[in-house]
Structure formats: structure tokens, C-alpha cells
Amino acid sequence: MLSYSELNRGKIVIINDQPYEIIEAESTFKGRGHSYLQMKLRSLTSGAVIAKSAQPRDSFEEADVEKSEAKFIYKNKGKYTFSEVDNPSKRFDLEEEQIGSAAKFLKTNEIVTTILFNEKIINVTLPIKVKLKVTEVAPGIKGDRAQAGNKMVTLETESKIAVPLFINEGDIIEINTESGEYVRRIND
């Protein structure tokens, strides 16, 4: 069991017999009362995000999850197909909603971490930073320079993100899969 003080970002707890990962945890104190913890939790089975509060007397059961590696093979009609790294014949599918917004940064043969709960694969997590090739660039518009200029580009995974004006077609860029934002250009 996890006590109130052990509830922090990244911990996986069980709520209603389902595993949830704590994605935000903020302690709040109200006047003469006591403190409480305001949390945002993401379901590892469905990808849904819920809000929950905890008081110092509350405790949560820690989920017993295992992690291993898998390889992304392809996407078809909202389903993402993966296989074991060493055995391509052992495959499994996940829905786009389960993986979340990071799914748009998956490229063929990418190695991901699988999450097993009750001996069943329920989700995958991507590396925090991935390198992708820019395949299409919209023209950048110079104008008001009060803030940095950005333009939209299309990546090899067919997703679109905003990048600085100096990025060109064919460049390899690094992207943070948690925030979905440009990090830096890779010079190889």
C-alpha cells in the first residue's frame, strides 16, 4: 500500500481494479483544515485521464506491473500492431486511445516499453525523445519578431508539429513525446 506521502508523479496505483499512472500530483492546503493531494491519473488500459483527490489518511494499492520491450510494426485503421523484439511472430494490437497522443510519433521498427498487468499487455510507452525526419515543410513567414517565428512541418510519421523557421525538408529533429514539442535539430 502507498501512503499519502508516497503518491507522486510516475507511481502506478489501482483504482476500481484498474491500473492508473499518476501524471500530476499537487499538495494543497486550505485554511484551518488539513492538506490534500490533487491528482490527475491516466488509465493504463483505456488512456482516459481522471482527477482524484487524496487526504493524508488515504492509502492506495500499488499496481504490480511488469515492463518489457516490443517493436512497433505498423498502423492500420486506428490499431497499432507490435511484436516481441526477438520473436516477430508473437504480435499484439493496441488502440490509438490506449497509447495516447504519443502514438503519432511511432515509426516502423521503433522499440517501445510494454506494460503488463495481470500477465496481459495493456499499454506501451515511447522513449521520452524520438528522432524523426522532416518530409514536408510549409513556408515560414517573416513578420512580427516580438516572438520567435515558427512554421508547421510534416514528419515521416505523417504528424504535424510547429518548429523554428530554420528547419528544412530532410532535417532530422528530436521531439519530446510527452509534450509533443520540437526539442532540437540533429546534426549528423
C-alpha positions as CSV (number, residue, x, y, z in Angstrom):
1,M,0.0,0.0,0.0
2,L,1.2,3.5,-0.8
3,S,0.7,6.2,1.8
4,Y,-0.3,9.8,1.2
5,S,3.4,10.9,1.2
6,E,4.4,8.3,-1.4
7,L,1.9,9.4,-4.0
8,N,3.9,11.3,-6.6
9,R,4.3,11.5,-10.4
10,G,5.0,8.2,-12.1
11,K,3.6,5.9,-9.4
12,I,1.0,3.3,-10.6
13,V,-2.0,2.7,-8.4
14,I,-5.1,0.5,-8.6
15,I,-8.5,2.2,-8.6
16,N,-11.6,0.2,-9.3
17,D,-9.4,-2.9,-10.2
18,Q,-7.7,-0.9,-13.0
19,P,-4.1,0.4,-13.1
20,Y,-3.7,4.2,-13.2
21,E,-0.5,6.2,-13.5
22,I,-0.2,9.4,-11.6
23,I,0.7,12.1,-14.1
24,E,0.3,15.1,-11.8
25,A,0.2,15.4,-8.0
26,E,-0.1,18.7,-6.2
27,S,-0.4,19.2,-2.5
28,T,-2.9,21.8,-1.4
29,F,-3.6,23.4,2.0
30,K,-6.9,25.1,2.8
31,G,-7.0,27.5,5.8
32,R,-7.6,25.8,9.1
33,G,-8.2,22.4,7.5
34,H,-5.7,19.8,6.5
35,S,-3.8,19.4,3.3
36,Y,-4.9,17.2,0.5
37,L,-3.4,15.9,-2.7
38,Q,-5.0,16.9,-6.0
39,M,-4.0,14.2,-8.7
40,K,-4.5,13.6,-12.4
41,L,-4.4,9.9,-13.2
42,R,-4.2,8.3,-16.6
43,S,-5.8,4.8,-17.1
44,L,-3.2,2.4,-18.5
45,T,-5.9,0.3,-20.1
46,S,-8.1,3.0,-21.8
47,G,-5.9,6.1,-21.8
48,A,-8.6,8.2,-20.1
49,V,-7.5,10.9,-17.7
50,I,-9.4,11.4,-14.4
51,A,-9.0,13.8,-11.5
52,K,-8.9,12.5,-7.9
53,S,-8.1,14.0,-4.5
54,A,-6.5,12.2,-1.6
55,Q,-6.3,13.0,2.1
56,P,-3.5,12.2,4.5
57,R,-5.5,9.2,5.9
58,D,-5.9,7.7,2.4
59,S,-3.8,4.9,1.0
60,F,-3.7,3.3,-2.4
61,E,-2.7,-0.2,-3.5
62,E,0.3,-0.1,-5.8
63,A,-0.2,-1.8,-9.1
64,D,2.1,-4.8,-9.8
65,V,3.1,-4.1,-13.4
66,E,5.9,-5.6,-15.4
67,K,7.8,-4.0,-18.2
68,S,9.5,-5.5,-21.3
69,E,10.4,-4.4,-24.8
70,A,8.4,-4.6,-28.1
71,K,8.9,-3.4,-31.6
72,F,6.3,-1.3,-33.5
73,I,5.4,-2.9,-36.8
74,Y,2.6,-0.9,-38.5
75,K,-0.6,1.1,-38.0
76,N,-3.9,0.2,-39.7
77,K,-7.3,1.8,-39.2
78,G,-6.6,3.1,-35.7
79,K,-4.9,-0.1,-34.5
80,Y,-1.2,-0.2,-33.8
81,T,0.5,-3.6,-34.2
82,F,3.6,-4.6,-32.2
83,S,5.7,-7.7,-31.8
84,E,8.2,-9.1,-29.4
85,V,11.7,-7.9,-30.2
86,D,13.2,-11.3,-30.6
87,N,10.1,-13.1,-32.0
88,P,8.2,-11.2,-34.8
89,S,5.5,-13.9,-35.0
90,K,4.2,-13.0,-31.4
91,R,2.1,-9.9,-32.2
92,F,-0.4,-7.8,-30.3
93,D,-2.6,-4.8,-31.2
94,L,-3.4,-1.7,-29.2
95,E,-6.0,1.0,-30.0
96,E,-4.8,4.6,-30.6
97,E,-6.8,5.8,-27.5
98,Q,-4.8,3.4,-25.2
99,I,-1.4,4.7,-26.4
100,G,-2.4,8.4,-26.3
101,S,-1.1,11.4,-28.1
102,A,2.4,9.9,-28.3
103,A,1.1,7.4,-30.9
104,K,1.6,10.0,-33.7
105,F,5.4,9.7,-33.2
106,L,5.7,6.0,-33.6
107,K,7.7,4.9,-36.6
108,T,8.3,1.4,-38.0
109,N,10.7,-0.8,-36.1
110,E,10.7,1.7,-33.1
111,I,11.5,-0.1,-29.8
112,V,8.9,0.7,-27.1
113,T,8.4,-0.4,-23.5
114,T,5.3,-2.6,-22.9
115,I,3.4,-2.5,-19.6
116,L,2.0,-5.9,-18.4
117,F,-0.8,-6.1,-15.8
118,N,-2.2,-9.5,-14.7
119,E,0.0,-11.1,-17.4
120,K,-1.7,-9.1,-20.2
121,I,-0.1,-6.3,-22.2
122,I,-2.3,-3.2,-21.5
123,N,-0.2,-0.4,-23.0
124,V,3.2,0.8,-24.3
125,T,5.3,3.8,-23.6
126,L,7.6,5.5,-26.1
127,P,11.0,6.9,-25.3
128,I,10.7,10.4,-24.0
129,K,12.6,11.8,-27.0
130,V,12.5,10.4,-30.6
131,K,14.3,11.4,-33.7
132,L,12.2,11.9,-36.9
133,K,12.8,13.1,-40.4
134,V,11.0,16.2,-41.7
135,T,9.3,15.2,-45.0
136,E,7.3,18.3,-45.9
137,V,7.8,22.0,-44.9
138,A,5.3,24.8,-45.1
139,P,6.9,28.2,-46.0
140,G,7.9,30.2,-43.0
141,I,6.6,33.8,-42.9
142,K,8.8,36.6,-41.6
143,G,6.9,39.3,-39.8
144,D,6.5,40.5,-36.2
145,R,9.7,39.4,-34.4
146,A,8.4,40.1,-30.9
147,Q,8.4,36.3,-30.5
148,A,10.3,33.6,-32.3
149,G,8.9,32.5,-35.7
150,N,7.5,29.1,-36.1
151,K,6.2,27.0,-39.1
152,M,4.3,23.8,-39.5
153,V,6.2,20.7,-40.8
154,T,5.1,17.1,-41.6
155,L,7.2,14.3,-40.2
156,E,7.9,10.9,-41.5
157,T,5.1,9.5,-39.3
158,E,2.6,11.9,-41.1
159,S,2.1,14.0,-37.9
160,K,2.5,17.8,-38.0
161,I,4.3,19.9,-35.4
162,A,5.5,23.5,-35.1
163,V,9.2,24.1,-35.5
164,P,11.6,27.1,-35.8
165,L,11.9,28.8,-39.2
166,F,15.4,27.4,-39.8
167,I,14.2,23.7,-40.1
168,N,14.3,22.4,-43.7
169,E,12.9,19.4,-45.6
170,G,15.2,16.3,-44.9
171,D,16.4,17.5,-41.5
172,I,16.3,15.1,-38.6
173,I,14.7,16.6,-35.5
174,E,14.3,15.5,-31.9
175,I,10.7,15.6,-30.4
176,N,9.6,15.2,-26.8
177,T,6.8,12.5,-27.0
178,E,5.3,13.7,-23.7
179,S,4.7,17.3,-24.7
180,G,4.6,16.8,-28.5
181,E,7.0,19.7,-29.0
182,Y,10.2,20.2,-31.0
183,V,13.4,19.9,-28.9
184,R,16.3,20.4,-31.3
185,R,17.7,19.7,-34.8
186,I,20.1,16.7,-35.0
187,N,23.4,17.4,-37.0
188,D,24.8,14.1,-38.2
